[in-house]
Amino acid sequence: MQQWQPVSADSLLIEHVGDCYAVYSGATGDTHLLDALPVEVLKFLVDAAPCSGSEIAALIADVMDEPADAWVAQVSEVLERLRALQLVEHLAH
């Protein structure tokens, strides 16, 4: 199972701005505007990395009081989008 981690947890700054979040990555110097779910995924990774997509889905499902299976596909998609933004990466084997 693929494990994920933030690219640089120490250099991430997350600020709530209106109905979204500004996420600054000191590793790239980029700022991204994200919705709540990607930010929650990032926060879980900062707190508990490395994590698999299934583990993150289970954490979100617990918070939302829903079955984890309902979140696996969404979390997987979010992780790939965060990877494209260079905010998260696969853990090296």
LOVEX-763834 format. One record per residue (C-alpha): x, z, y; residue in three letters; residue number from 1; chain. Coordinates in steps of 0.5 Angstrom, whole numbers, plus 500, padded with zeros to 3 digits. Layout:
REM residues N
REC:east:up:north:kefi:volum:tiro
REC:X:Z:Y:ALA:NUM:A
...
This chain:
REM residues 93
REC:east:up:north:kefi:volum:tiro
REC:500:500:500:MET:1:A
REC:503:498:507:GLN:2:A
REC:505:504:511:GLN:3:A
REC:504:503:519:TRP:4:A
REC:508:507:525:GLN:5:A
REC:508:506:532:PRO:6:A
REC:514:502:535:VAL:7:A
REC:516:507:539:SER:8:A
REC:511:513:539:ALA:9:A
REC:516:517:545:ASP:10:A
REC:515:511:550:SER:11:A
REC:507:510:549:LEU:12:A
REC:503:512:555:LEU:13:A
REC:495:512:554:ILE:14:A
REC:491:513:560:GLU:15:A
REC:483:513:560:HIS:16:A
REC:481:507:566:VAL:17:A
REC:474:506:566:GLY:18:A
REC:471:504:560:ASP:19:A
REC:477:502:557:CYS:20:A
REC:485:505:556:TYR:21:A
REC:491:503:559:ALA:22:A
REC:497:503:554:VAL:23:A
REC:504:502:557:TYR:24:A
REC:509:501:552:SER:25:A
REC:516:503:554:GLY:26:A
REC:519:499:548:ALA:27:A
REC:517:492:551:THR:28:A
REC:515:494:558:GLY:29:A
REC:508:491:557:ASP:30:A
REC:501:495:559:THR:31:A
REC:495:493:555:HIS:32:A
REC:488:494:556:LEU:33:A
REC:485:497:550:LEU:34:A
REC:478:499:547:ASP:35:A
REC:477:506:544:ALA:36:A
REC:478:504:537:LEU:37:A
REC:485:501:538:PRO:38:A
REC:487:507:542:VAL:39:A
REC:484:512:536:GLU:40:A
REC:488:508:531:VAL:41:A
REC:495:509:536:LEU:42:A
REC:493:516:537:LYS:43:A
REC:493:517:529:PHE:44:A
REC:499:514:528:LEU:45:A
REC:503:517:533:VAL:46:A
REC:500:524:530:ASP:47:A
REC:501:522:523:ALA:48:A
REC:505:516:522:ALA:49:A
REC:507:513:517:PRO:50:A
REC:500:512:515:CYS:51:A
REC:496:506:511:SER:52:A
REC:490:503:514:GLY:53:A
REC:486:506:508:SER:54:A
REC:488:513:511:GLU:55:A
REC:487:511:518:ILE:56:A
REC:480:509:516:ALA:57:A
REC:479:515:512:ALA:58:A
REC:481:519:519:LEU:59:A
REC:476:515:523:ILE:60:A
REC:470:515:518:ALA:61:A
REC:471:523:518:ASP:62:A
REC:471:523:526:VAL:63:A
REC:465:519:526:MET:64:A
REC:461:522:519:ASP:65:A
REC:461:515:516:GLU:66:A
REC:464:513:509:PRO:67:A
REC:471:510:510:ALA:68:A
REC:469:504:506:ASP:69:A
REC:466:502:513:ALA:70:A
REC:472:502:517:TRP:71:A
REC:477:499:512:VAL:72:A
REC:476:492:515:ALA:73:A
REC:476:494:522:GLN:74:A
REC:482:498:522:VAL:75:A
REC:486:493:518:SER:76:A
REC:484:488:524:GLU:77:A
REC:486:493:529:VAL:78:A
REC:493:494:526:LEU:79:A
REC:494:487:526:GLU:80:A
REC:492:486:533:ARG:81:A
REC:496:492:535:LEU:82:A
REC:502:489:531:ARG:83:A
REC:501:483:535:ALA:84:A
REC:502:487:542:LEU:85:A
REC:508:490:539:GLN:86:A
REC:505:497:539:LEU:87:A
REC:505:498:531:VAL:88:A
REC:510:496:526:GLU:89:A
REC:510:496:518:HIS:90:A
REC:514:501:516:LEU:91:A
REC:521:498:513:ALA:92:A
REC:522:499:505:HIS:93:A
